[in-house]
Structures are given as C-alpha cells and as structure tokens.
Amino acid sequence: MNEITSKFDALNGAKFISINGYKNSQKEVANVVINTNISTTNAKKKDLEKLKSLNENDFNCISKKYDISLQELKLNYSELLESLIKNIGDYDNRTDKSKALSEAFKQNNNGTKVFVKENELTIYGFFISKTILTEGEVKKTSKKGKTYIKNSIKEYCEFKMLNYKTYKIKNISNFIVINKEKVLINI
C-alpha cells in the first residue's frame, strides 16, 4: 500500500485521473475522469463570494425554482454562510465534521487526497466527465429539509465544490498506472 501512496506523492501539478469501470453505491458502472491537485480552499473562497453576492431577487428565484419558502430559504442560507466561513478559516475554528475529514485522509505534499486501507483506495477530486457503461438505480431525494434547501442554494450559485467528489475503489493492488502525465485506474 505504501507503494501506491508514494506514486501519488510523486505527482506534480494538477492531474487528470481516469477511473475505468467505477461502480457507485447505486450500482452504476462508469468510466470517470477527475482532476486532482486543485486547491479546494480557492474553490471554497469562490463559492463563498457567490453566496455573499445573493440578493433579494436571487432569493425569490431560488424560492420559486426549488419550491422553498423564503423564510426557510433565508434561515438555511445563514447557516450555510456561517458554515462556509468557518470551514475556510483557521483549522481550530472549523466544524468538527470538517476537522474529522481533514484528519482522516492523507493529503500528500501536492494536494492529492488519498486514503489506502485494506486494499481500498479513497481518492478525492473535481469531477470532469463520466461515460456510463451500466445504468444504476435511480436514487430518490427528498424535497424537504435542510440538506435539500442548502443543496438548492449551492446548485443555484453553481458552487465549484459540488463537483468535488469522493471515489472508493476496492481491490486496487494491480490496477493503477501512474506516470508523469496521467493516472489510470482500471477496475
């Protein structure tokens, strides 16, 4: 496993990673391309600026588009704004969830976040593209509650962090090819 993490450590600059044959929790199988070694802090700062720029007209648009009352929308907006400010700032001021995620996954010296445990690789990156090989199950989402409202705000603002994805890859020992230009993971 140290051999795998050392290969990721050797990457310099932003890199595209192809994960071929990735099966998600909805049983969809796809070839996925992500980009790693991009600053999540910069993306979060851009998202924060978009969030701060919302005005009454935007709130009305979000309310109508996503069928959310203005009162609920503004309450969740305030919570989202407060959370984002905390999680961009000093580590000690971050939420417990943010701290736990930061500590759980190895972030190597060039920004790639990987975690290897018992022949499973967890890697983070910004989603670029996907070619679906096998359709999965359609996941039903609730149109109520805080998560829906906050995700609606993020979608309306086109948050960069909405494209920051986690991929868990099992049985990886013989399927990773890494060179200076690209990373290819065949499952």
Buried (B, 14 or more C-beta within 10 A) or exposed (E): EEEBBEBBBEBEEBBBBBBBBBBBEEEBBBBBBBBBBBEBEEBBBBBBEBBEEBEEEBBEEBBEEBEBEBEBBBEBBEEBBEBBBEBBEEEEEBEEEBBEBEEEBBEBEBBBBBBBEEEEBBBBBBBBEBEEEEEBEEEEEEEEEEEBBBBBBBEBBEBBBBBBBEBEBEEBEEBBEBEEEEBBBEB
